[in-house]
Amino acid sequence: MVAMGWLLAGRPQRAQAVFTQMLERWPGDAYALASRAYVAAQAGRLDDAIADAHSLVELHPQRSAGDWFNLAFLLEQRDRLDEAERAFRRALELDPELDRAWYGLGVALIRQSRFDEAVAALKRNTELQPMSPYGWYQLARVHVDRHDPDEARRIIRHLKGFEPKVAAQLERETGLAT
C-alpha cells in the first residue's frame, strides 16, 4: 500500500525503493518483481525492467501469460527480437486467447522479415479483436511487403467499415486505392 501511495503521489522513485525493500525481505516476490519492472519501464529504464521481468518469469513461469507478454514487449522494444518471440510464444502457450500477444508476435516476426508467420499471428489477433484496427493495419502492411496488393486492398475496404481514418492512412502509405 505504501508503494501504491507513492505512485499515486507521482513519486515513482519512492515506490521503486519500497519494492526493492520488499524484495530484500521476500526475495522473488512476484508482486514486487512485477511492480518494480513496471516502474522501471515507465521511467525508461528498460534494462532494469527486463531484468526484473526476466526474474519474474524464471521464478514463477506458470503464474501469468501477462508476465511473459510484458517481458516480450520490453524485449521487442530493445530489439531483442528472438528473445521477444520466444516470450510471446510462451505467453500464448499459457493463454492462446491473449490477443495482444498474437499482435506482438506478429510485429516481432515482421521485424525479422518472417512475413508468412507474421500473417498467421496477425490473422489470429484480428479473429480475437476484430474491431481493433491495429492488427488489421499490420496485416495490410505485411501483404504489401509480400507483394499481395489485392489482399491489402481487401483489408483497407474492410477497415473503411469501422476505422475509415486508418483505412485512409493505409491508402496514403501504400498508394493502394480501393
C-alpha positions as CSV (number, residue, x, y, z in Angstrom):
1,M,0.0,0.0,0.0
2,V,2.9,2.4,0.7
3,A,4.3,1.9,-2.8
4,M,0.9,2.4,-4.3
5,G,0.6,5.7,-2.3
6,W,3.9,6.8,-3.7
7,L,2.8,6.0,-7.2
8,L,-0.4,7.9,-6.8
9,A,1.6,10.9,-5.4
10,G,3.7,10.9,-8.5
11,R,6.8,9.7,-6.7
12,P,7.8,6.5,-8.7
13,Q,11.4,6.6,-7.3
14,R,10.0,6.2,-3.8
15,A,7.7,3.4,-4.9
16,Q,10.7,1.7,-6.5
17,A,12.6,1.9,-3.2
18,V,9.6,0.2,-1.4
19,F,9.5,-2.6,-4.0
20,T,13.3,-3.1,-3.6
21,Q,12.8,-3.3,0.2
22,M,10.1,-5.9,-0.3
23,L,12.4,-7.9,-2.4
24,E,15.1,-7.7,0.2
25,R,12.6,-9.1,2.7
26,W,10.9,-11.6,0.4
27,P,13.3,-12.5,-2.4
28,G,11.5,-13.4,-5.6
29,D,8.1,-12.0,-4.6
30,A,6.1,-11.9,-7.8
31,Y,4.1,-8.8,-7.0
32,A,7.3,-6.8,-6.0
33,L,9.2,-8.0,-9.1
34,A,6.3,-7.2,-11.5
35,S,5.7,-3.8,-9.9
36,R,9.4,-2.8,-9.9
37,A,9.6,-3.9,-13.5
38,Y,6.6,-1.7,-14.3
39,V,8.0,1.3,-12.5
40,A,11.4,0.9,-14.2
41,A,9.7,0.6,-17.6
42,Q,7.7,3.7,-17.0
43,A,10.9,5.6,-16.1
44,G,12.5,4.5,-19.4
45,R,14.9,2.1,-17.6
46,L,14.2,-0.8,-19.9
47,D,17.2,-2.9,-19.0
48,D,16.2,-2.8,-15.3
49,A,12.7,-3.6,-16.3
50,I,13.8,-6.5,-18.4
51,A,16.0,-7.9,-15.6
52,D,13.0,-7.8,-13.1
53,A,10.6,-9.2,-15.7
54,H,13.0,-12.0,-16.6
55,S,13.5,-12.8,-12.9
56,L,9.7,-12.9,-12.5
57,V,9.2,-15.5,-15.3
58,E,12.1,-17.6,-14.2
59,L,10.9,-17.8,-10.6
60,H,7.2,-18.0,-11.5
61,P,7.0,-19.4,-15.0
62,Q,3.3,-20.5,-14.8
63,R,1.9,-17.5,-12.9
64,S,0.6,-15.5,-15.8
65,A,0.7,-15.2,-19.5
66,G,0.7,-11.4,-18.9
67,D,4.1,-11.7,-17.2
68,W,5.5,-13.3,-20.3
69,F,3.8,-10.8,-22.5
70,N,5.3,-7.9,-20.5
71,L,8.8,-9.4,-20.8
72,A,8.3,-9.9,-24.5
73,F,7.1,-6.4,-25.0
74,L,10.2,-5.0,-23.3
75,L,12.5,-7.2,-25.2
76,E,10.9,-6.2,-28.5
77,Q,11.4,-2.5,-27.6
78,R,15.1,-3.3,-27.1
79,D,15.3,-5.0,-30.5
80,R,16.0,-8.4,-28.8
81,L,13.6,-10.0,-31.3
82,D,14.5,-13.7,-31.0
83,E,14.0,-13.5,-27.2
84,A,10.8,-11.4,-27.6
85,E,9.4,-14.0,-30.0
86,R,10.1,-16.8,-27.5
87,A,8.5,-14.9,-24.7
88,F,5.4,-14.0,-26.8
89,R,5.1,-17.7,-27.8
90,R,5.4,-18.7,-24.1
91,A,2.6,-16.2,-23.2
92,L,0.5,-17.8,-25.9
93,E,1.1,-21.3,-24.5
94,L,-0.3,-20.2,-21.2
95,D,-3.2,-18.2,-22.8
96,P,-3.9,-18.9,-26.5
97,E,-6.6,-16.2,-26.4
98,L,-4.2,-13.4,-25.4
99,D,-4.8,-11.2,-28.4
100,R,-2.1,-8.6,-27.6
101,A,0.5,-11.4,-27.6
102,W,-0.6,-12.5,-31.0
103,Y,-0.2,-8.9,-32.1
104,G,3.2,-8.6,-30.5
105,L,4.3,-11.8,-32.0
106,G,3.2,-10.6,-35.4
107,V,5.1,-7.4,-35.1
108,A,8.3,-9.2,-33.9
109,L,8.0,-11.5,-36.9
110,I,7.6,-8.6,-39.3
111,R,10.7,-7.0,-37.9
112,Q,12.5,-10.3,-38.6
113,S,11.1,-10.3,-42.2
114,R,9.2,-13.5,-41.5
115,F,6.1,-12.4,-43.3
116,D,4.3,-15.7,-43.7
117,E,4.5,-16.4,-40.0
118,A,3.5,-12.8,-39.2
119,V,0.4,-13.2,-41.3
120,A,-0.7,-16.2,-39.3
121,A,-0.2,-14.4,-36.0
122,L,-1.9,-11.2,-37.1
123,K,-4.9,-13.2,-38.5
124,R,-5.3,-14.8,-35.1
125,N,-5.1,-11.3,-33.5
126,T,-7.8,-10.0,-35.8
127,E,-10.0,-13.0,-35.1
128,L,-9.7,-12.3,-31.3
129,Q,-10.1,-8.5,-31.7
130,P,-12.0,-7.9,-35.0
131,M,-12.8,-4.3,-34.3
132,S,-9.3,-3.2,-33.3
133,P,-7.5,-1.5,-36.2
134,Y,-4.0,-2.4,-35.1
135,G,-3.8,-6.0,-36.2
136,W,-5.6,-5.1,-39.5
137,Y,-3.2,-2.3,-40.1
138,Q,-0.1,-4.5,-39.6
139,L,-1.7,-7.3,-41.7
140,A,-2.3,-4.9,-44.6
141,R,1.3,-3.7,-44.4
142,V,2.6,-7.3,-44.4
143,H,0.5,-8.1,-47.5
144,V,2.1,-5.1,-49.2
145,D,5.5,-6.3,-48.2
146,R,4.6,-9.7,-49.6
147,H,3.6,-8.1,-52.9
148,D,0.0,-9.1,-52.4
149,P,-1.8,-5.7,-53.1
150,D,-5.2,-7.4,-53.7
151,E,-5.3,-8.7,-50.1
152,A,-4.1,-5.4,-48.7
153,R,-6.9,-3.6,-50.7
154,R,-9.4,-6.1,-49.2
155,I,-8.3,-5.2,-45.7
156,I,-8.4,-1.5,-46.5
157,R,-12.0,-1.9,-47.7
158,H,-12.8,-3.8,-44.5
159,L,-11.3,-1.1,-42.3
160,K,-13.3,1.6,-44.1
161,G,-16.4,0.0,-42.5
162,F,-15.3,0.8,-38.9
163,E,-12.0,2.7,-39.0
164,P,-12.1,5.0,-42.0
165,K,-9.1,7.1,-40.8
166,V,-6.9,4.0,-40.5
167,A,-8.0,2.9,-44.0
168,A,-7.2,6.4,-45.4
169,Q,-3.8,6.2,-43.7
170,L,-3.1,2.9,-45.3
171,E,-4.2,4.2,-48.7
172,R,-1.8,7.1,-48.4
173,E,1.1,5.0,-47.1
174,T,0.8,2.2,-49.6
175,G,-0.6,4.1,-52.6
176,L,-3.3,1.5,-52.9
177,A,-6.8,2.8,-53.7
178,T,-9.8,0.7,-53.2
